[in-house]
Amino acid sequence: MRPPACAFTAALRRGLAALRVDADAGALAAYVAELDRWNRVYRFVKADRERLVTHHVLDGLTAVPLVRRFGPAVADLGSGAGLPAIPLAIALPRLSFTLIERSEKRRAFLSAAVAHLGLRNARVAARAAGERFDLVTARAVAPLPELAAAVARERLAPRLLAYAGTRAAIDAALRALPYPAAVQRVRVPGLAAERHLVTVDLPDGETGP
């Protein structure tokens, strides 16, 4: 049975208050319910519906201040199930989000979710097709040095915002990164695991190493 969107609303409201993010909890709950429905069949995300809220939606929303600062044109690389792009698009309606996903099955879900939520500031694409953005976001897509090199090579944006785990793992990745980067620790409501955001500045016109 598909869980009602209201089942997620209370947990989302508590998380939004803890993050100090002003977003439509009802729209976020509707997204979680839709993802949970598809996830039962396609297993896009290895998480039950409670973990979808804490480990994925609220985790994605920790970047709201940085995305607001570096927008307005944002590309989410390897968007998968729309994390973090769809929660960010709900929280930041004045910014535009392009959800880049190669998998046709995942793109079908993303298109359905964007339509279901009525997100006018989000669109789905299989590739960037030579477009230029202000910011690229990425979550659990590839190792940081490889990811930064790909964004630079394709000249997608002058800046990359990557979600990361422990500081020890980040420090190891930074040693192999030829670009300047800033690391910010974030706390996700309901999640004890160590989480960070890494902002990488890419030289304009960089063609990659």
PABA-699420 format. One record per residue (C-alpha): residue number from 1; residue in three letters; chain; x, y, z. Coordinates in steps of 0.02 Angstrom, whole numbers, plus 50000, padded with zeros to 5 digits. Layout:
NUM	ALA	A	X	Y	Z;
...
***
This chain:
1	MET	A	50000	50000	50000;
2	ARG	A	50064	50172	49954;
3	PRO	A	50096	50276	50112;
4	PRO	A	50004	50442	50116;
5	ALA	A	50112	50596	50095;
6	CYS	A	50053	50660	50265;
7	ALA	A	50144	50514	50346;
8	PHE	A	50309	50602	50310;
9	THR	A	50257	50781	50344;
10	ALA	A	50289	50787	50533;
11	ALA	A	50465	50716	50519;
12	LEU	A	50504	50835	50378;
13	ARG	A	50440	50986	50474;
14	ARG	A	50550	50941	50621;
15	GLY	A	50700	50919	50507;
16	LEU	A	50668	51082	50415;
17	ALA	A	50657	51175	50580;
18	ALA	A	50822	51099	50638;
19	LEU	A	50906	51147	50474;
20	ARG	A	50824	51319	50475;
21	VAL	A	50766	51290	50297;
22	ASP	A	50603	51369	50239;
23	ALA	A	50525	51242	50121;
24	ASP	A	50356	51166	50083;
25	ALA	A	50349	51012	50195;
26	GLY	A	50193	50952	50104;
27	ALA	A	50281	50953	49936;
28	LEU	A	50433	50865	50009;
29	ALA	A	50318	50735	50087;
30	ALA	A	50231	50708	49919;
31	TYR	A	50402	50679	49839;
32	VAL	A	50452	50553	49973;
33	ALA	A	50287	50461	49951;
34	GLU	A	50309	50455	49761;
35	LEU	A	50490	50397	49777;
36	ASP	A	50439	50265	49904;
37	ARG	A	50306	50200	49784;
38	TRP	A	50428	50184	49639;
39	ASN	A	50567	50123	49752;
40	ARG	A	50468	49970	49803;
41	VAL	A	50477	49910	49623;
42	TYR	A	50639	49980	49554;
43	ARG	A	50748	49998	49710;
44	PHE	A	50823	50164	49658;
45	VAL	A	50879	50197	49837;
46	LYS	A	50928	50069	49969;
47	ALA	A	50820	50142	50106;
48	ASP	A	50651	50119	50187;
49	ARG	A	50530	50265	50189;
50	GLU	A	50591	50332	50358;
51	ARG	A	50771	50334	50298;
52	LEU	A	50719	50420	50138;
53	VAL	A	50675	50569	50247;
54	THR	A	50830	50575	50357;
55	HIS	A	50969	50497	50254;
56	HIS	A	50921	50572	50087;
57	VAL	A	50798	50718	50086;
58	LEU	A	50860	50807	50242;
59	ASP	A	51040	50764	50198;
60	GLY	A	51014	50844	50028;
61	LEU	A	50939	51001	50105;
62	THR	A	51095	51036	50209;
63	ALA	A	51166	51120	50053;
64	VAL	A	51025	51249	50035;
65	PRO	A	51130	51399	50092;
66	LEU	A	51273	51357	49974;
67	VAL	A	51160	51319	49825;
68	ARG	A	51066	51481	49853;
69	ARG	A	51232	51573	49857;
70	PHE	A	51307	51497	49700;
71	GLY	A	51151	51479	49589;
72	PRO	A	51041	51520	49499;
73	ALA	A	51070	51390	49362;
74	VAL	A	51107	51222	49443;
75	ALA	A	51142	51053	49363;
76	ASP	A	51128	50895	49467;
77	LEU	A	51247	50768	49392;
78	GLY	A	51194	50586	49402;
79	SER	A	51030	50638	49481;
80	GLY	A	50969	50459	49506;
81	ALA	A	50808	50470	49607;
82	GLY	A	50816	50660	49612;
83	LEU	A	50927	50675	49763;
84	PRO	A	50973	50809	49805;
85	ALA	A	50898	50906	49658;
86	ILE	A	50712	50884	49688;
87	PRO	A	50716	50932	49874;
88	LEU	A	50828	51079	49829;
89	ALA	A	50710	51133	49689;
90	ILE	A	50564	51129	49812;
91	ALA	A	50662	51231	49940;
92	LEU	A	50733	51354	49813;
93	PRO	A	50593	51394	49689;
94	ARG	A	50685	51546	49618;
95	LEU	A	50830	51440	49556;
96	SER	A	50827	51327	49404;
97	PHE	A	50880	51144	49414;
98	THR	A	50928	51026	49273;
99	LEU	A	50926	50844	49328;
100	ILE	A	51054	50752	49222;
101	GLU	A	51030	50564	49222;
102	ARG	A	51086	50435	49093;
103	SER	A	50971	50294	49148;
104	GLU	A	50807	50295	49050;
105	LYS	A	50715	50211	49193;
106	ARG	A	50773	50341	49318;
107	ARG	A	50733	50482	49197;
108	ALA	A	50556	50413	49184;
109	PHE	A	50538	50426	49372;
110	LEU	A	50615	50600	49378;
111	SER	A	50498	50663	49242;
112	ALA	A	50348	50588	49331;
113	ALA	A	50401	50663	49498;
114	VAL	A	50431	50836	49425;
115	ALA	A	50260	50831	49341;
116	HIS	A	50174	50761	49496;
117	LEU	A	50247	50899	49605;
118	GLY	A	50218	51036	49476;
119	LEU	A	50399	51093	49485;
120	ARG	A	50417	51230	49356;
121	ASN	A	50599	51261	49403;
122	ALA	A	50659	51083	49366;
123	ARG	A	50686	50986	49206;
124	VAL	A	50760	50817	49164;
125	ALA	A	50896	50783	49035;
126	ALA	A	51002	50635	48981;
127	ARG	A	51156	50747	48959;
128	ALA	A	51210	50927	48975;
129	ALA	A	51221	50950	48786;
130	GLY	A	51348	51090	48792;
131	GLU	A	51253	51194	48919;
132	ARG	A	51342	51302	49048;
133	PHE	A	51282	51315	49228;
134	ASP	A	51329	51415	49381;
135	LEU	A	51344	51262	49493;
136	VAL	A	51350	51073	49479;
137	THR	A	51290	50968	49625;
138	ALA	A	51333	50784	49645;
139	ARG	A	51292	50656	49778;
140	ALA	A	51366	50480	49780;
141	VAL	A	51411	50488	49595;
142	ALA	A	51600	50462	49583;
143	PRO	A	51761	50493	49682;
144	LEU	A	51790	50679	49705;
145	PRO	A	51947	50698	49596;
146	GLU	A	51865	50602	49454;
147	LEU	A	51704	50701	49472;
148	ALA	A	51791	50870	49473;
149	ALA	A	51895	50824	49321;
150	ALA	A	51737	50774	49225;
151	VAL	A	51647	50937	49267;
152	ALA	A	51801	51038	49217;
153	ARG	A	51829	50939	49057;
154	GLU	A	51649	50964	49001;
155	ARG	A	51653	51147	49056;
156	LEU	A	51486	51122	49143;
157	ALA	A	51512	51254	49278;
158	PRO	A	51646	51352	49370;
159	ARG	A	51600	51269	49533;
160	LEU	A	51560	51094	49598;
161	LEU	A	51467	51056	49760;
162	ALA	A	51491	50875	49815;
163	TYR	A	51412	50785	49961;
164	ALA	A	51536	50682	50061;
165	GLY	A	51553	50575	50217;
166	THR	A	51698	50570	50339;
167	ARG	A	51833	50703	50347;
168	ALA	A	51968	50570	50335;
169	ALA	A	51901	50512	50167;
170	ILE	A	51886	50692	50107;
171	ASP	A	52065	50734	50155;
172	ALA	A	52127	50585	50055;
173	ALA	A	52027	50645	49904;
174	LEU	A	52086	50824	49921;
175	ARG	A	52267	50769	49907;
176	ALA	A	52228	50706	49732;
177	LEU	A	52126	50859	49684;
178	PRO	A	52215	50991	49578;
179	TYR	A	52085	51126	49615;
180	PRO	A	52054	51234	49770;
181	ALA	A	51916	51168	49881;
182	ALA	A	51824	51215	50040;
183	VAL	A	51752	51087	50162;
184	GLN	A	51605	51119	50275;
185	ARG	A	51540	50997	50405;
186	VAL	A	51350	50985	50414;
187	ARG	A	51232	50902	50536;
188	VAL	A	51083	50807	50470;
189	PRO	A	50934	50796	50590;
190	GLY	A	50907	50616	50641;
191	LEU	A	51071	50557	50566;
192	ALA	A	51223	50524	50675;
193	ALA	A	51343	50490	50531;
194	GLU	A	51478	50617	50489;
195	ARG	A	51430	50722	50338;
196	HIS	A	51519	50861	50242;
197	LEU	A	51495	50972	50091;
198	VAL	A	51644	51003	49976;
199	THR	A	51645	51155	49862;
200	VAL	A	51773	51146	49721;
201	ASP	A	51820	51299	49618;
202	LEU	A	51859	51256	49437;
203	PRO	A	51960	51378	49330;
204	ASP	A	51857	51460	49194;
205	GLY	A	51889	51378	49027;
206	GLU	A	51975	51229	49108;
207	THR	A	51989	51080	48993;
208	GLY	A	52034	50957	49128;
209	PRO	A	52197	50870	49172;
***
